[in-house]
Amino acid sequence: METHSPPFVSVVIPTLNNEKLIKGCLFSLLQIDYPAERREILVVDSGSSDGTVEIITGFPVTCLYEERRGVSYARNRGIEASKGHILTFTDPDCVVSRGWLRELVRPFEEETVGGVAGEIVPYPATTPAERYAARRRSHSQERPLKDPARPFAMISNLACRREVFERVGLFDTRFIGGGWEDADLCWRFSRGTGWKLAYAPRAIVFHRYRTTAGDFFVQHMRYGYGQALLSAKYRGEHLWGWRHRLRAYQDLGRATCALITRGLRHRRGSDGSIDVNTAYFDFLRQAGHRLGFLRAGGIRRRF
């Protein structure tokens, strides 16, 4: 009986000052049950000033350098240097499951499939910021993939045929990173190819959320910034019109009121700290989004 070799796969990981995370990511990638001779791992560093590069060079992976800052530049550098028929993407703050790559590649057996999204599961949380994000399942693929109008997948666990980038182009480098460059790619994919975007729920990566309130806030500022750029790029499609923005400010107002109310109750001893933490991070999330969206105002006019 004739057997077929699995496709050659390139795994691309952008990194910048991730010395605390990159080792766990690379160690998990080297444990996957996919033939080593049929995959390559490319880590693209954007000028780390900590021990990230030294850690990478201690693993049997390819370490590349991209002088321009931004994860889109780094991912594009990895794509250009890669050899795989299938290109897969994850991030330094992720740990992959043993069967991740095998399950992520399996749907490509169908010729109608051009991209595959695997599931993103919270890594065990230890801090209030991590527990809040884990409860929200903010990186689960199911929500964006079920969007009735514009489904997309998050880049932390995504694979595409090489031909996808030949047809629709690389990542848009105007998205400096931290959010929505993956939606832009997936929307171009859905419009510029005849392929489907499939979902592989058993292709699991475990995502480490931001550990501190400050990092959580900065992350959501980046999400807001990316959302503003996406709105500008697709401005004719009314992704976020004035009604959406009004609703966003209303949500911020409600989050602010909830934080004040629960904080006062907690001081009187009649409210639990979990509720206060939830209100606090709800406020940081909404405020970060709004501030990031507003900060992108000058850049948006260039689209």
Kinemage of the C-alpha trace (Angstrom):
@kinemage 1
@onewidth
@group {chain A} dominant
@subgroup {mainchain}
@vectorlist {calphas} color= white
{ca met a 1} P 0.000 0.000 0.000
{ca glu a 2} L 1.419 3.374 -1.013
{ca thr a 3} L 1.995 5.866 1.787
{ca his a 4} L 2.389 9.604 1.372
{ca ser a 5} L 4.817 11.762 3.288
{ca pro a 6} L 3.244 14.587 5.292
{ca pro a 7} L 3.736 18.044 3.809
{ca phe a 8} L 6.853 20.007 4.671
{ca val a 9} L 5.820 22.660 7.197
{ca ser a 10} L 7.496 25.886 8.305
{ca val a 11} L 6.732 27.220 11.785
{ca val a 12} L 7.310 30.995 12.039
{ca ile a 13} L 7.670 32.739 15.417
{ca pro a 14} L 8.362 36.492 15.816
{ca thr a 15} L 10.122 37.570 18.997
{ca leu a 16} L 11.395 40.637 20.809
{ca asn a 17} L 12.744 40.525 24.377
{ca asn a 18} L 10.981 37.286 25.270
{ca glu a 19} L 13.689 35.583 27.299
{ca lys a 20} L 11.175 34.495 29.944
{ca leu a 21} L 8.880 32.812 27.433
{ca ile a 22} L 10.766 31.658 24.350
{ca lys a 23} L 12.416 28.647 25.973
{ca gly a 24} L 9.103 27.048 26.899
{ca cys a 25} L 7.704 27.712 23.431
{ca leu a 26} L 10.671 26.168 21.623
{ca phe a 27} L 10.905 23.211 23.982
{ca ser a 28} L 7.242 22.357 23.292
{ca leu a 29} L 7.762 22.675 19.528
{ca leu a 30} L 10.616 20.192 19.632
{ca gln a 31} L 8.356 17.648 21.379
{ca ile a 32} L 5.630 17.557 18.714
{ca asp a 33} L 4.847 14.226 17.077
{ca tyr a 34} L 5.486 15.482 13.538
{ca pro a 35} L 8.473 14.095 11.599
{ca ala a 36} L 11.469 16.340 12.251
{ca glu a 37} L 12.640 15.980 8.656
{ca arg a 38} L 9.299 17.344 7.433
{ca arg a 39} L 9.285 20.600 9.396
{ca glu a 40} L 11.444 23.614 10.160
{ca ile a 41} L 11.225 26.179 12.959
{ca leu a 42} L 12.150 29.770 12.163
{ca val a 43} L 12.405 32.310 14.978
{ca val a 44} L 12.674 35.917 13.804
{ca asp a 45} L 14.201 38.344 16.299
{ca ser a 46} L 13.616 42.084 15.936
{ca gly a 47} L 16.540 43.332 17.982
{ca ser a 48} L 16.156 41.859 21.458
{ca ser a 49} L 18.277 43.492 24.146
{ca asp a 50} L 17.878 40.716 26.716
{ca gly a 51} L 18.965 37.071 26.526
{ca thr a 52} L 16.398 36.013 23.913
{ca val a 53} L 18.857 35.423 21.055
{ca glu a 54} L 21.255 33.453 23.256
{ca ile a 55} L 18.405 31.156 24.268
{ca ile a 56} L 17.246 30.677 20.666
{ca thr a 57} L 20.727 29.739 19.454
{ca gly a 58} L 20.808 26.971 22.056
{ca phe a 59} L 17.999 25.144 20.220
{ca pro a 60} L 18.123 23.322 16.863
{ca val a 61} L 16.076 25.993 15.116
{ca thr a 62} L 16.799 28.726 12.579
{ca cys a 63} L 17.308 32.170 14.117
{ca leu a 64} L 16.712 35.095 11.759
{ca tyr a 65} L 17.088 38.837 12.288
{ca glu a 66} L 14.718 41.590 11.163
{ca glu a 67} L 15.937 45.120 11.799
{ca arg a 68} L 12.522 46.725 11.416
{ca arg a 69} L 10.350 46.603 14.524
{ca gly a 70} L 6.893 45.078 14.360
{ca val a 71} L 5.607 41.518 14.272
{ca ser a 72} L 4.324 41.902 10.707
{ca tyr a 73} L 7.857 42.637 9.493
{ca ala a 74} L 9.159 39.672 11.478
{ca arg a 75} L 6.543 37.254 10.178
{ca asn a 76} L 7.140 38.417 6.610
{ca arg a 77} L 10.878 37.812 7.074
{ca gly a 78} L 10.080 34.294 8.219
{ca ile a 79} L 7.770 33.672 5.286
{ca glu a 80} L 10.389 34.840 2.799
{ca ala a 81} L 13.071 32.588 4.324
{ca ser a 82} L 10.836 29.535 4.726
{ca lys a 83} L 10.733 26.406 2.588
{ca gly a 84} L 7.448 24.846 3.666
{ca his a 85} L 4.435 24.057 1.535
{ca ile a 86} L 2.403 24.915 4.632
{ca leu a 87} L 3.267 27.958 6.776
{ca thr a 88} L 2.209 27.932 10.405
{ca phe a 89} L 2.331 30.725 12.964
{ca thr a 90} L 2.460 30.903 16.721
{ca asp a 91} L 3.944 33.262 19.312
{ca pro a 92} L 6.594 33.113 22.053
{ca asp a 93} L 3.919 33.268 24.753
{ca cys a 94} L 2.403 30.012 23.509
{ca val a 95} L 3.154 26.383 24.352
{ca val a 96} L 1.991 23.877 21.749
{ca ser a 97} L 0.459 20.478 22.463
{ca arg a 98} L 2.232 17.346 21.283
{ca gly a 99} L -0.241 16.689 18.464
{ca trp a 100} L -0.589 20.353 17.507
{ca leu a 101} L 1.112 20.365 14.111
{ca arg a 102} L -0.278 17.014 12.992
{ca glu a 103} L -3.832 18.138 13.769
{ca leu a 104} L -3.293 21.599 12.268
{ca val a 105} L -2.056 20.157 8.978
{ca arg a 106} L -4.667 17.401 8.665
{ca pro a 107} L -7.477 19.556 7.136
{ca phe a 108} L -5.196 20.485 4.217
{ca glu a 109} L -5.865 16.999 2.836
{ca glu a 110} L -8.956 18.653 1.381
{ca glu a 111} L -7.988 20.667 -1.668
{ca thr a 112} L -10.688 23.246 -0.890
{ca val a 113} L -8.950 24.243 2.374
{ca gly a 114} L -6.387 27.043 2.181
{ca gly a 115} L -6.101 27.993 5.849
{ca val a 116} L -6.587 26.244 9.185
{ca ala a 117} L -7.102 27.727 12.647
{ca gly a 118} L -6.291 25.681 15.724
{ca glu a 119} L -7.704 26.291 19.181
{ca ile a 120} L -6.085 28.584 21.736
{ca val a 121} L -6.494 27.526 25.375
{ca pro a 122} L -5.465 29.587 28.433
{ca tyr a 123} L -2.228 28.507 30.088
{ca pro a 124} L -2.783 27.894 33.833
{ca ala a 125} L -3.239 31.323 35.417
{ca thr a 126} L -1.437 32.524 38.539
{ca thr a 127} L -2.059 36.308 38.659
{ca pro a 128} L -5.286 38.393 38.691
{ca ala a 129} L -4.600 39.648 35.160
{ca glu a 130} L -4.129 36.110 33.854
{ca arg a 131} L -7.223 34.817 35.661
{ca tyr a 132} L -9.366 37.607 34.243
{ca ala a 133} L -8.206 36.960 30.661
{ca ala a 134} L -8.600 33.209 31.106
{ca arg a 135} L -12.200 33.601 32.300
{ca arg a 136} L -13.002 35.712 29.245
{ca arg a 137} L -11.296 33.226 26.883
{ca ser a 138} L -10.256 36.293 24.903
{ca his a 139} L -8.102 34.295 22.482
{ca ser a 140} L -10.487 31.451 21.726
{ca gln a 141} L -10.801 30.958 17.969
{ca glu a 142} L -14.474 30.067 18.103
{ca arg a 143} L -15.726 33.648 18.515
{ca pro a 144} L -13.957 35.282 15.530
{ca leu a 145} L -14.466 32.228 13.334
{ca lys a 146} L -18.226 32.409 13.932
{ca asp a 147} L -18.518 36.059 12.921
{ca pro a 148} L -21.366 35.895 10.355
{ca ala a 149} L -20.034 38.739 8.185
{ca arg a 150} L -16.241 38.709 8.514
{ca pro a 151} L -14.855 35.518 10.071
{ca phe a 152} L -11.148 35.414 10.845
{ca ala a 153} L -8.624 33.489 12.914
{ca met a 154} L -6.050 34.660 15.437
{ca ile a 155} L -2.449 34.379 14.334
{ca ser a 156} L -1.262 32.605 17.494
{ca asn a 157} L -2.515 29.359 15.969
{ca leu a 158} L -2.946 29.616 12.221
{ca ala a 159} L -1.652 27.762 9.163
{ca cys a 160} L -1.882 28.710 5.470
{ca arg a 161} L -0.816 27.233 2.180
{ca arg a 162} L 2.182 29.075 0.765
{ca glu a 163} L 0.086 29.988 -2.260
{ca val a 164} L -2.147 32.125 -0.044
{ca phe a 165} L 0.644 34.680 0.362
{ca glu a 166} L 1.487 34.482 -3.323
{ca arg a 167} L -2.102 35.425 -4.125
{ca val a 168} L -2.980 38.015 -1.487
{ca gly a 169} L 0.421 39.268 -0.338
{ca leu a 170} L 2.233 39.215 2.985
{ca phe a 171} L 1.199 40.730 6.313
{ca asp a 172} L 0.421 44.446 6.074
{ca thr a 173} L 3.335 46.102 7.897
{ca arg a 174} L 1.253 49.167 8.738
{ca phe a 175} L -0.120 46.977 11.511
{ca ile a 176} L 2.782 47.232 13.923
{ca gly a 177} L 1.579 44.262 15.915
{ca gly a 178} L -0.533 43.316 18.853
{ca gly a 179} L -3.840 42.983 17.085
{ca trp a 180} L -5.926 42.802 13.935
{ca glu a 181} L -3.189 42.124 11.377
{ca asp a 182} L -4.512 38.560 11.416
{ca ala a 183} L -8.057 39.732 10.631
{ca asp a 184} L -6.737 41.764 7.706
{ca leu a 185} L -4.887 38.728 6.334
{ca cys a 186} L -7.914 36.457 6.731
{ca trp a 187} L -10.245 38.927 5.039
{ca arg a 188} L -7.878 39.237 2.092
{ca phe a 189} L -7.655 35.444 2.070
{ca ser a 190} L -11.437 35.026 1.930
{ca arg a 191} L -11.771 37.553 -0.902
{ca gly a 192} L -8.689 36.742 -2.920
{ca thr a 193} L -8.731 32.955 -2.988
{ca gly a 194} L -11.307 30.278 -3.552
{ca trp a 195} L -10.220 28.337 -0.458
{ca lys a 196} L -11.953 27.749 2.849
{ca leu a 197} L -10.701 28.625 6.311
{ca ala a 198} L -11.088 25.466 8.394
{ca tyr a 199} L -11.088 24.933 12.148
{ca ala a 200} L -9.065 22.203 13.875
{ca pro a 201} L -10.202 22.134 17.535
{ca arg a 202} L -7.683 19.439 18.485
{ca ala a 203} L -4.714 21.497 17.241
{ca ile a 204} L -4.196 23.159 20.604
{ca val a 205} L -1.771 25.798 21.824
{ca phe a 206} L -1.731 27.062 25.394
{ca his a 207} L -1.513 30.841 25.533
{ca arg a 208} L 0.162 32.711 28.391
{ca tyr a 209} L -1.763 35.882 29.152
{ca arg a 210} L -0.178 39.112 30.403
{ca thr a 211} L 0.768 38.727 34.043
{ca thr a 212} L 0.449 42.318 35.290
{ca ala a 213} L -2.225 44.984 35.076
{ca gly a 214} L 0.202 47.326 33.317
{ca asp a 215} L 1.051 44.813 30.590
{ca phe a 216} L -2.642 43.940 30.246
{ca phe a 217} L -3.488 47.620 29.704
{ca val a 218} L -0.722 48.093 27.103
{ca gln a 219} L -1.889 44.978 25.268
{ca his a 220} L -5.413 46.354 24.968
{ca met a 221} L -4.098 49.703 23.830
{ca arg a 222} L -2.461 47.803 20.966
{ca tyr a 223} L -5.739 46.054 20.236
{ca gly a 224} L -7.490 49.419 20.025
{ca tyr a 225} L -4.728 50.818 17.826
{ca gly a 226} L -4.975 47.861 15.438
{ca gln a 227} L -8.756 48.087 15.379
{ca ala a 228} L -8.513 51.722 14.315
{ca leu a 229} L -6.131 50.858 11.486
{ca leu a 230} L -8.418 48.079 10.323
{ca ser a 231} L -11.358 50.476 10.390
{ca ala a 232} L -9.385 52.926 8.238
{ca lys a 233} L -8.262 50.292 5.751
{ca tyr a 234} L -11.832 49.066 5.272
{ca arg a 235} L -13.517 52.421 5.859
{ca gly a 236} L -15.971 51.950 3.007
{ca glu a 237} L -17.421 48.920 4.732
{ca his a 238} L -18.430 50.723 7.940
{ca leu a 239} L -16.758 48.304 10.326
{ca trp a 240} L -16.819 50.749 13.219
{ca gly a 241} L -19.060 53.681 12.509
{ca trp a 242} L -20.243 56.305 14.953
{ca arg a 243} L -22.767 53.903 16.510
{ca his a 244} L -20.020 51.400 17.320
{ca arg a 245} L -17.856 54.144 18.798
{ca leu a 246} L -20.730 55.512 20.863
{ca arg a 247} L -21.362 52.013 22.201
{ca ala a 248} L -17.663 51.680 23.041
{ca tyr a 249} L -17.752 54.860 25.125
{ca gln a 250} L -20.946 53.665 26.802
{ca asp a 251} L -19.190 50.400 27.672
{ca leu a 252} L -16.267 52.373 29.110
{ca gly a 253} L -18.680 54.463 31.173
{ca arg a 254} L -20.392 51.361 32.535
{ca ala a 255} L -17.038 49.783 33.366
{ca thr a 256} L -15.981 52.945 35.214
{ca cys a 257} L -19.203 53.050 37.229
{ca ala a 258} L -18.941 49.354 38.071
{ca leu a 259} L -15.358 49.799 39.250
{ca ile a 260} L -16.305 52.696 41.538
{ca thr a 261} L -19.401 50.937 42.898
{ca arg a 262} L -17.701 47.632 43.617
{ca gly a 263} L -14.677 49.377 45.054
{ca leu a 264} L -16.860 51.251 47.548
{ca arg a 265} L -18.713 48.076 48.500
{ca his a 266} L -15.442 46.261 48.988
{ca arg a 267} L -14.219 48.998 51.334
{ca arg a 268} L -17.376 48.476 53.415
{ca gly a 269} L -16.681 44.736 53.457
{ca ser a 270} L -19.795 43.792 51.491
{ca asp a 271} L -18.221 42.791 48.195
{ca gly a 272} L -15.694 40.108 47.240
{ca ser a 273} L -12.255 40.860 45.851
{ca ile a 274} L -13.003 38.750 42.747
{ca asp a 275} L -15.785 41.170 41.740
{ca val a 276} L -13.482 44.135 42.334
{ca asn a 277} L -10.744 42.570 40.218
{ca thr a 278} L -13.240 41.865 37.442
{ca ala a 279} L -14.446 45.473 37.465
{ca tyr a 280} L -10.861 46.730 37.518
{ca phe a 281} L -9.789 44.714 34.493
{ca asp a 282} L -13.044 45.465 32.665
{ca phe a 283} L -12.135 49.126 33.068
{ca leu a 284} L -8.520 48.615 31.924
{ca arg a 285} L -9.693 46.675 28.888
{ca gln a 286} L -12.217 49.277 27.782
{ca ala a 287} L -9.932 52.244 28.552
{ca gly a 288} L -6.998 50.623 26.751
{ca his a 289} L -9.085 50.010 23.648
{ca arg a 290} L -10.372 53.572 23.544
{ca leu a 291} L -6.977 55.163 24.128
{ca gly a 292} L -5.309 52.956 21.517
{ca phe a 293} L -8.043 53.741 18.994
{ca leu a 294} L -7.619 57.473 19.556
{ca arg a 295} L -3.820 57.309 19.357
{ca ala a 296} L -4.078 55.825 15.873
{ca gly a 297} L -5.852 58.914 14.538
{ca gly a 298} L -2.858 60.352 12.667
{ca ile a 299} L -1.831 57.005 11.195
{ca arg a 300} L -5.352 56.207 10.020
{ca arg a 301} L -5.329 59.119 7.581
{ca arg a 302} L -2.445 57.498 5.685
{ca phe a 303} L -4.498 54.485 4.562
